[in-house]
Amino acid sequence: MEPTVAARSGRKPVLEPLTRPAPARSEQAPPHPATMTPRQRARRDRLIEAALALLETQEYETVQVKEVADRAGVSLGTLYNYFSSKERLFAEVLVRWADNLPTNVRSRPLKAAPPADRLREAVHRALRAFERRPQMARLVNVLVMSTDPLAGELLARMDRSTTDAYMLALAGTDPDLARRTVSLVNAVFSVSLREWSLGRITMNEVYDRLGTAITTAVPG
């Protein structure tokens, strides 16, 4: 019998598997809302609203992703087509919830008053929202510690929502002063809210800290 090429060369023959393994599937990023069809956007909105409704009565850690899918009337696989992780889903939930603040300021205009008083009222509205829903403050803590870059981007979006509300309160104030003031208020708000959610300070202390920051930064 004629030796094979592998035998003549001294190489060991390579045995081919009877069934080739399927190529690894690359994880596909969920589509951006701007590229979705109206039906897809409606389904995505249902998922966010379902998660928000569950968070009204539960903590983030106890909400199961399957509960969200069931409440929205979709399969678990469909949910993951829109949100690749629980953190990403609830980051969107937090942004949706926080988006109500600038809308609240526009629909219920702040009283005619000095800029410091208008800003104080806008900040108090935000604080009362967290006071009524402390689980939202704890969710912020979870997302701040997340290593998911998209969670960080969504938190930045939430910051822009609150910044818009505060800048609206400071309408007519020197723009540079308004930006510096809002930056200071956001920093004090974030630190104080975190300490309150962890039980380290009372809500009265949060109000006092923010009141001092506003009085210091805004004349009048």
C-alpha positions in Angstrom: 0.0 0.0 0.0 1.3 3.4 -0.9 2.2 5.4 2.2 0.3 8.6 2.7 2.0 12.1 2.5 1.8 12.4 6.3 3.4 9.0 6.8 6.2 9.7 4.3 6.9 13.0 6.0 6.9 11.5 9.5 4.0 13.8 10.6 1.2 12.3 12.6 -2.1 12.4 10.7 -4.6 15.0 11.9 -8.0 13.4 12.7 -10.9 15.6 11.6 -13.9 15.6 14.0 -17.0 14.0 12.6 -19.0 17.1 13.5 -17.4 20.6 13.3 -18.2 22.8 16.3 -20.5 25.7 15.5 -18.7 29.0 15.4 -18.9 31.1 18.6 -21.7 33.6 18.5 -20.6 37.2 19.1 -22.8 39.1 21.6 -24.8 41.5 19.7 -25.5 44.9 21.3 -29.1 45.8 21.7 -30.4 48.2 19.0 -30.4 51.9 19.7 -34.0 53.3 20.3 -33.5 55.7 17.3 -33.1 52.7 15.0 -36.2 50.8 16.3 -39.5 50.5 14.6 -42.5 52.0 16.5 -43.5 48.5 17.6 -40.0 47.8 19.0 -39.9 51.2 20.8 -43.4 50.4 22.3 -42.1 47.0 23.5 -39.0 48.6 25.0 -41.1 51.2 26.8 -43.3 48.5 28.2 -40.3 46.8 29.7 -39.0 50.0 31.3 -42.5 50.8 32.7 -42.8 47.3 34.0 -39.5 47.5 35.8 -40.4 50.9 37.2 -43.7 49.6 38.5 -42.0 46.6 40.2 -39.4 49.0 41.8 -42.3 50.9 43.4 -42.8 48.1 45.9 -39.4 46.2 45.8 -35.7 46.8 46.1 -33.5 46.5 43.0 -31.9 43.4 44.4 -35.2 41.5 44.9 -36.7 42.3 41.5 -36.2 39.3 39.1 -35.7 40.1 35.5 -38.2 37.4 34.6 -40.8 39.3 36.6 -40.2 42.3 34.4 -40.6 40.3 31.3 -43.8 38.6 32.6 -45.3 42.0 33.5 -44.5 43.4 30.1 -45.9 40.4 28.4 -42.7 39.3 26.6 -40.3 36.4 26.9 -37.1 36.6 28.9 -35.2 36.3 25.6 -37.0 39.3 24.2 -36.1 41.4 27.2 -32.4 40.6 26.7 -32.7 41.6 23.1 -33.4 45.1 24.4 -31.3 45.2 27.6 -28.2 43.0 27.8 -28.1 43.1 31.6 -30.3 43.9 34.7 -28.1 46.9 35.5 -28.7 48.4 32.0 -32.4 47.9 32.3 -32.6 49.6 35.6 -30.3 52.4 34.6 -32.9 53.2 31.9 -35.6 52.9 34.6 -33.8 55.5 36.8 -33.3 57.9 33.9 -37.0 57.6 33.0 -38.0 58.3 36.6 -35.6 61.3 36.9 -36.8 62.7 33.6 -40.0 63.8 35.5 -38.1 66.5 37.4 -37.6 69.0 34.6 -41.1 68.2 33.4 -42.4 68.8 36.9 -40.7 72.2 37.1 -42.2 73.2 33.7 -45.7 72.0 34.5 -45.7 73.4 38.0 -43.7 76.6 37.6 -41.6 77.8 40.5 -42.9 80.9 42.3 -41.6 84.3 41.4 -38.8 84.7 43.9 -35.0 85.4 44.1 -32.9 82.9 42.2 -31.7 81.2 45.4 -35.3 80.5 46.5 -36.3 79.2 43.1 -33.3 76.8 43.1 -34.0 75.7 46.6 -37.6 74.8 45.6 -36.4 72.8 42.6 -33.9 70.9 44.8 -36.5 70.3 47.4 -38.8 68.7 44.7 -36.0 66.4 43.8 -35.3 65.5 47.4 -39.0 64.8 48.1 -39.1 62.4 45.1 -36.2 60.4 46.6 -37.7 60.7 50.1 -40.9 59.1 48.8 -38.9 56.4 46.8 -35.8 55.7 48.9 -35.2 52.5 46.8 -34.3 54.9 43.9 -31.5 56.4 45.9 -30.2 52.9 46.7 -30.4 52.1 43.0 -28.2 55.1 42.3 -25.6 53.6 44.6 -25.7 50.2 42.8 -25.2 51.9 39.4 -22.5 54.2 40.7 -20.5 51.1 41.7 -21.2 49.3 38.4 -18.3 48.6 36.0 -20.7 48.7 33.0 -19.8 51.8 31.0 -23.3 52.1 29.7 -24.6 52.3 33.3 -22.2 55.3 33.7 -23.5 56.9 30.6 -27.1 56.6 31.7 -26.3 58.1 35.1 -24.7 61.0 33.3 -28.0 61.4 31.4 -29.9 61.5 34.7 -27.5 64.2 35.9 -28.3 66.2 32.8 -32.0 65.9 33.6 -31.6 67.4 37.1 -29.2 70.0 35.7 -31.8 71.1 33.2 -34.3 71.5 36.1 -31.9 73.5 38.2 -30.8 75.7 35.3 -34.4 76.4 34.6 -34.8 77.6 38.2 -31.8 79.9 37.7 -33.1 81.5 34.5 -32.0 85.1 34.3 -28.9 84.5 36.4 -25.5 85.0 34.9 -24.9 81.8 32.9 -21.4 81.2 34.4 -22.6 81.6 37.9 -25.6 79.4 37.2 -23.4 76.6 35.9 -20.9 76.8 38.8 -23.8 76.8 41.3 -25.5 73.8 39.7 -22.2 71.9 39.6 -21.8 72.5 43.4 -25.4 71.6 44.1 -25.1 68.4 42.1 -22.0 67.4 44.0 -23.5 68.1 47.4 -26.7 66.4 46.4 -25.0 63.2 45.2 -22.8 62.8 48.3 -25.6 63.6 50.8 -28.1 61.4 49.1 -25.7 58.5 49.2 -25.0 59.0 52.9 -28.8 59.3 53.6 -29.6 56.1 51.6 -26.9 54.2 53.7 -28.4 55.5 57.0 -25.5 57.7 57.9 -27.3 61.0 58.0 -30.9 62.1 58.3 -32.9 63.8 55.5 -33.0 67.0 57.5 -29.2 67.0 57.3 -29.4 66.6 53.6 -31.8 69.6 53.4 -29.4 71.6 55.6 -26.3 70.8 53.5 -28.0 71.7 50.3 -29.5 74.9 51.8 -26.0 76.0 52.9 -24.5 75.3 49.5 -27.3 77.3 47.7 -27.0 80.2 50.1 -23.3 80.3 49.7 -23.3 80.1 45.9 -26.2 82.2 44.9 -26.5 85.9 46.0 -29.9 86.9 47.2 
